[in-house]
Structure formats: structure tokens, C-alpha cells
């Protein structure tokens, strides 16, 4: 970008900007699916939840933000399942499993 000063009728300088070019360099590295999955597994093991991992736990202990997983895989549950884990927010729990949990 260059600035050129011009004098107007009363002698004051007025700056005129000439055309400038701008290019964006993306310096933020792309996170691979493998890196995301490995961090899910790391957190799951670190907190002793075996294969069960909730968003809340990951937000507290994980390296990345949960929205990254949701955008990449479509949902938190899909990301966790793709990593070979089980989401802590199951909805398809059978009555038998629920009653076993109460015992």
C-alpha cells in the first residue's frame, strides 16, 4: 500500500491511498482425524472411564474444543464412536440395562 499526499486549495495535505493487495496465509495447522481420535482416547483413559466419554469430561480434560469434533464428524457421539469409544450420552439404553444399573 502506498500513501500519496496532495495539497488542496487551502494548503492542507490530504492523503490518498492507492490500490493495495492483501493475501491471507493460513498459519493454523489442520488437525487430522487421527489426532482428534487419539486425544479422545487419551482423555478417556486418563479419567478412568474406559470407553465411556462425555462432552463435559472432554471439555475439562481435552486438548481441543468439542465443537471441533461436532463440525468434523457431524455430532459428538459420531466422533466418539469413530474413535472406538462410547458416548456418555446414550439414548438407546434397554430397560434391562437400566434395571441392572440400579442393582
MOLINQUI-V33555 format. One record per backbone hydrogen bond with DSSP energy under -0.5 kcal/mol. NH is the residue of the N-H (numbers start at 0). CO is the residue of the C=O. Records with the same first field share a line. If there is no record, write none. Layout:
NH=CO, CO
This chain:
3=15
5=13
7=11
10=7
13=5
15=3
17=1
24=22
25=23
26=24
28=26
31=29
35=31
36=32
37=33
38=34
39=35
40=36
41=37
42=38
43=39
44=40
45=41
46=42
47=44
48=43
51=48
52=50, 85
57=53
58=54
59=55
60=56
61=57
67=64
68=64, 65
69=65
70=66
71=67
72=68
73=69
78=74
79=75
80=76
81=77
82=78
83=80
84=79
85=50
87=52
97=93
98=94
99=95
100=96
101=97
102=98
